[in-house]
Amino acid sequence: MTWIGSLYRSALGKKAVMAVTGIFIFGWVFGHMVGNAKMYMGAEHFNEYAKWLRTMGAPALPQIFGSSAGLWIVRILFIVAAWFHIQAATQLTLMNWSARPVDYNDRDYVEASYASRTMRWGGVIILLFILYHLAQFTWGWRVAPAAFVEGDPYHNVVAGFQVWWVSAIYIIANLALGLHLFHGLWAMFNSLGLNNERFNPWKRYFATTFAIIVAGVNISFPIAVLMGIVH
């Protein structure tokens, strides 16, 4: 057994995997939010951004299944990072349960934050939300009353968010995302050994600010459509 395998099988190794993959995922989430904010610039800008994603790296990179190889590389990296992130989180949870077989009602949550206590369920909600998001806006499945128009993502987003329960799904999912980002960033610093009382307030400030910005901007999209600001 190599030292890498031994490290990965340990709780410390799994936390390190979650931290490293978390960095990539957090960057992807932030970039996704910034790109989607082009919705406020109108249909032309938003659709051009969507077109750029599908032609990323062209003409140097070929087109594969309707998207550029560059976009597929990003997608594959995200899937791999998400897979190892979820796998490490699941295995770490099972290890914790095995080490502390205490009944749920007998656990002491006095010093645990709400974000950390809902971390696992928040991850499940986010995973289900990603699948719903892809089904509605990428795959074009009939998961919302609005008609899907191929090649017009601006229409698909606005028409989808005009349905109140679709907007509610996105708002609830992004509230869970905000909690997940906050606790994930805080835990990431600790897993990478960046744990010092002098810098802990700055870590909390960064984690809080990042989580509020990402969740707040994402939640503003369905609210803006429902209020008629974006139409």
C-alpha positions as MATLAB code, in Angstrom:
seq = 'MTWIGSLYRSALGKKAVMAVTGIFIFGWVFGHMVGNAKMYMGAEHFNEYAKWLRTMGAPALPQIFGSSAGLWIVRILFIVAAWFHIQAATQLTLMNWSARPVDYNDRDYVEASYASRTMRWGGVIILLFILYHLAQFTWGWRVAPAAFVEGDPYHNVVAGFQVWWVSAIYIIANLALGLHLFHGLWAMFNSLGLNNERFNPWKRYFATTFAIIVAGVNISFPIAVLMGIVH';
ca = [
       0.000    0.000    0.000;
       1.536    3.319   -1.025;
       1.702    6.291    1.316;
      -0.816    8.105   -0.903;
      -3.310    5.276   -0.459;
      -2.692    5.202    3.282;
      -3.169    8.959    3.522;
      -6.416    8.867    1.513;
      -7.811    6.124    3.764;
      -7.253    8.286    6.826;
      -9.633   10.968    8.084;
      -6.908   13.578    7.552;
      -6.460   12.504    3.942;
     -10.176   12.650    3.223;
     -10.373   16.152    4.699;
      -7.457   17.185    2.482;
      -9.236   15.763   -0.588;
     -12.391   17.673    0.322;
     -10.347   20.858    0.733;
      -8.490   20.565   -2.603;
     -11.583   19.598   -4.596;
     -13.518   22.272   -2.722;
     -11.158   24.973   -4.034;
     -11.957   23.980   -7.620;
     -15.692   23.697   -6.941;
     -15.820   27.068   -5.157;
     -14.033   28.690   -8.102;
     -16.458   27.083  -10.548;
     -19.464   28.231   -8.504;
     -18.149   31.799   -8.386;
     -17.427   31.853  -12.130;
     -20.856   30.416  -12.874;
     -22.469   33.168  -10.793;
     -20.502   35.927  -12.545;
     -21.447   34.575  -15.964;
     -25.126   34.259  -15.089;
     -25.122   37.873  -13.894;
     -24.981   38.859  -17.563;
     -28.713   38.225  -17.485;
     -29.027   41.779  -16.144;
     -27.383   43.070  -19.329;
     -30.143   41.678  -21.543;
     -30.823   38.769  -23.860;
     -28.065   39.577  -26.360;
     -25.247   39.636  -23.800;
     -26.525   36.573  -21.940;
     -26.941   34.508  -25.097;
     -23.509   35.581  -26.374;
     -22.008   34.414  -23.075;
     -23.791   31.053  -23.439;
     -22.516   30.791  -27.017;
     -18.966   31.560  -25.856;
     -19.163   28.703  -23.365;
     -20.122   26.249  -26.104;
     -17.308   27.481  -28.399;
     -14.634   27.890  -25.713;
     -11.177   27.379  -27.212;
     -12.405   27.390  -30.823;
     -11.085   27.047  -33.440;
      -8.032   25.474  -31.785;
     -10.187   22.902  -29.988;
     -12.720   20.711  -31.812;
     -16.464   20.493  -31.201;
     -17.678   17.389  -29.383;
     -21.408   16.596  -29.098;
     -22.388   20.207  -29.774;
     -19.902   21.776  -27.329;
     -16.242   22.704  -27.535;
     -13.580   20.400  -26.136;
     -12.667   23.224  -23.740;
     -16.125   23.158  -22.158;
     -16.008   19.364  -21.943;
     -12.652   19.569  -20.155;
     -14.156   21.936  -17.579;
     -17.207   19.686  -17.214;
     -15.067   16.574  -16.724;
     -12.854   18.321  -14.161;
     -15.952   19.448  -12.279;
     -17.463   15.947  -12.321;
     -14.201   14.401  -11.095;
     -13.805   17.027   -8.358;
     -17.444   16.632   -7.299;
     -17.141   12.831   -7.275;
     -14.060   12.813   -5.010;
     -15.589   15.561   -2.859;
     -18.798   13.589   -2.317;
     -16.957   10.292   -1.888;
     -14.592   11.731    0.720;
     -17.465   13.426    2.548;
     -19.532   10.219    2.597;
     -16.655    8.057    3.787;
     -15.677   10.610    6.423;
     -19.270   10.678    7.682;
     -19.338    6.863    7.936;
     -16.018    6.927    9.785;
     -17.399    9.484   12.260;
     -20.555    7.458   12.819;
     -18.511    4.315   13.353;
     -16.195    6.046   15.822;
     -19.077    7.684   17.729;
     -22.088    5.342   17.655;
     -24.195    7.737   19.710;
     -27.907    8.090   19.205;
     -28.921   11.257   17.338;
     -30.985   12.562   20.243;
     -28.088   12.185   22.670;
     -25.561   14.237   20.724;
     -24.376   17.537   22.076;
     -24.823   20.302   19.499;
     -24.189   23.240   21.830;
     -20.922   24.224   20.134;
     -21.899   23.156   16.592;
     -23.019   25.837   14.175;
     -26.216   25.506   12.182;
     -24.189   25.393    8.969;
     -22.014   22.484   10.137;
     -25.012   20.507   11.412;
     -26.755   20.820    8.046;
     -23.605   20.288    5.950;
     -24.466   16.748    4.872;
     -28.103   17.410    4.038;
     -27.106   20.648    2.352;
     -24.787   18.683    0.087;
     -27.607   16.314   -0.864;
     -29.933   19.249   -1.637;
     -27.259   20.910   -3.789;
     -26.599   17.677   -5.715;
     -30.316   17.228   -6.469;
     -30.525   20.902   -7.443;
     -27.622   20.546   -9.904;
     -29.393   17.635  -11.599;
     -32.632   19.651  -11.793;
     -30.724   22.688  -13.083;
     -29.089   20.657  -15.852;
     -32.371   18.980  -16.777;
     -34.152   22.328  -17.092;
     -31.570   24.561  -18.754;
     -29.067   22.208  -20.444;
     -30.854   19.007  -21.367;
     -34.196   20.678  -22.076;
     -36.287   18.104  -20.210;
     -39.885   18.954  -19.333;
     -39.270   19.657  -15.658;
     -40.975   23.081  -15.741;
     -44.126   24.417  -17.448;
     -42.150   26.849  -19.646;
     -41.216   25.683  -23.145;
     -37.516   25.049  -23.779;
     -36.150   26.946  -26.777;
     -32.921   25.529  -28.177;
     -30.268   28.234  -28.597;
     -32.104   30.855  -26.506;
     -30.920   30.398  -22.893;
     -32.144   33.876  -21.907;
     -35.714   32.908  -22.785;
     -35.355   29.585  -20.973;
     -34.106   31.234  -17.771;
     -36.697   34.022  -17.698;
     -39.609   31.795  -18.681;
     -38.575   29.222  -16.088;
     -38.269   31.705  -13.234;
     -41.674   33.198  -14.056;
     -43.110   30.026  -12.486;
     -43.168   30.706   -8.741;
     -42.412   27.167   -7.576;
     -39.426   26.912   -9.946;
     -38.068   30.139   -8.436;
     -38.755   28.740   -4.950;
     -36.645   25.660   -5.738;
     -33.740   27.869   -6.798;
     -34.033   30.143   -3.773;
     -34.126   27.241   -1.294;
     -31.241   25.467   -3.041;
     -29.078   28.598   -2.982;
     -29.792   29.172    0.704;
     -28.441   25.652    1.255;
     -25.512   26.512   -1.033;
     -24.709   29.586    1.053;
     -24.548   27.549    4.267;
     -22.470   24.889    2.510;
     -20.026   27.456    1.153;
     -19.631   29.146    4.527;
     -18.853   26.002    6.476;
     -16.925   24.456    3.567;
     -14.553   27.407    3.294;
     -14.028   27.478    7.054;
     -13.313   23.736    7.145;
     -11.084   24.000    4.060;
      -8.733   26.449    5.776;
      -8.477   24.163    8.802;
      -7.904   21.050    6.663;
      -5.019   22.787    4.883;
      -3.440   23.639    8.240;
      -4.356   27.329    8.114;
      -5.602   27.462   11.681;
      -4.315   30.345   13.766;
      -6.227   32.426   16.299;
      -4.800   35.612   14.797;
      -6.269   34.867   11.381;
      -9.478   33.057   12.371;
     -11.578   36.273   12.326;
     -10.367   36.990    8.769;
     -11.186   33.415    7.736;
     -14.701   33.788    9.113;
     -15.095   37.164    7.390;
     -13.959   35.746    4.035;
     -16.156   32.641    4.323;
     -19.182   34.727    5.319;
     -18.655   37.335    2.592;
     -18.079   34.749   -0.142;
     -21.144   32.736    0.849;
     -23.401   35.811    1.065;
     -22.252   37.184   -2.313;
     -22.687   33.901   -4.201;
     -25.995   32.938   -2.595;
     -27.319   36.515   -2.708;
     -26.547   37.094   -6.385;
     -27.938   33.683   -7.376;
     -31.130   34.300   -5.402;
     -31.505   37.716   -7.035;
     -32.050   36.090  -10.460;
     -35.437   34.451   -9.782;
     -36.533   37.389   -7.614;
     -35.709   39.865  -10.400;
     -37.793   37.818  -12.860;
     -40.737   37.467  -10.481;
     -40.690   41.235   -9.827;
     -40.551   42.016  -13.547;
     -37.121   43.655  -13.365;
     -35.865   41.084  -15.844;
     -38.392   40.084  -18.482;
];
